[in-house]
Amino acid sequence: MQHPEDQRRELGLFLRSRREQITPDQVGLPHTGRRRTPGLRREELALLAGISATWYTYLEQGRDIRVSEQVLGSLASVLRLGRHERDHLFRLAGHAPAAQPVDDEPLAAQIAAVPRLL
């Protein structure tokens, strides 16, 4: 089992790596000129996720704070995480992976061919 400090540090690294992959254009934010780092700023991600920039910064820094499943879901949406990345995010934050809507993944051809009874 991983030590809680290591897990929080890994959570912060994971969030940062995904934040750096999302451009402001992808989330509808205006281009504001030159950026020192790639991707979204912490403040931008926090705004889009509906949380405070300070609290998000603490989370990314690996501080000992509890994050709700609702906040994790919001972060996952803004970061455009796939199912496996989303599950990983939830596990790193100490939660069981969130249930996904049925439409999240395409149906296998054999299953899609079965007529719906309802």
N, C-alpha and C positions, 0 to 999 in steps of 0.2 A: 504494500500500500504506500502511496506517495505521501510525503510529508505535506501538511497544509500550506506551509510557506512556499514550497516548490510548486504546488498546484496553483496557488494564486499568481505566482510569477509566470507560470506557463499560460494561465488565463490572460494575463496582461500582454504577453508576447503574441498570443493568438489574436486578440482583439486588434492590436496595433498592426499586425501583418495584414489583416483583412481590411482595416481602415485605409491603409496605404494603397490598396488595390481599387478602391472606389473613387472615381473622379467626381468633382462637383457637377459636371455636366450630366453624369449618369443619374443623379438624384434631383436634378432640376434647380441647382443653385447657380447663380450667375458667376461668370469668370471674373475673378478679382485681381488678376495680375499674377506676378511671380510668386511661387511658393517655395519655401525652404525645404520642404519634404513632399514626397509624392502623396497623392490621394487627399482624402478629407482631413481637415483639421479636427482636433478633439472637440472643439466648441461646436463645429458644424454637425458632427455625428451626434453629439449630445442633444442639440436642438432638434434634429430630425427624429431622434428616439424619444423625445419628451422627458429628458432628465437634465439635471444641472450639469454644467461643464465641470464643476469642481468634483462632483460625485463620480462622473465618468472618469476623470483624471485619476482619482483614487483607485478606481477599479482597474484601470490600465496599469497603474503603478504597483498593483499587487497588494494593496493595503487590506487589512483584515475587516472587510465589510461584507454584509449579506446582501445578495442581489435576488430579487424576486423573479419568478418565472415570467411574469408579465414584462418586466424590463428586459430579460434575456430574449424573449420573443420579439420585442420591439427592436433591440439591437440586431438580432438575426435578420429581421426584415430589411432594415436600413442597409445592412452589410450584404444583403442579397445572398445569404448563405444557403447552400444546398442542404438536403436532409442530413447527410453525414456530418457536415461541418456544424450544422445546428445542434445535432446530438452531442458532438464533441464539446461545443460551447456549454451546453447544459451540464455535462459531466464535469467539466473543469470548474464550473461554479458550484458544484456539489448538489446538483439536482438530477433527477431521472430525466432522460430525454422526453421532450414534449410530444404528445400525440399529434400526428400530422393529419391533415384532411385527406380523404380518400383520393381526391383529384391531384394530389401532390406528385404522384408518379404515374407514368403511363402504364396501362394494363398490358400484361403479356398477351400476345396474339391469341393464344388458346383461351384465355379467360374472356377477352373482349368478344370472341366469337359466340360465347354462350348467351342466349337471349335472356333479357332481364324479365323477371317474373313480376316485379312491382311496377 
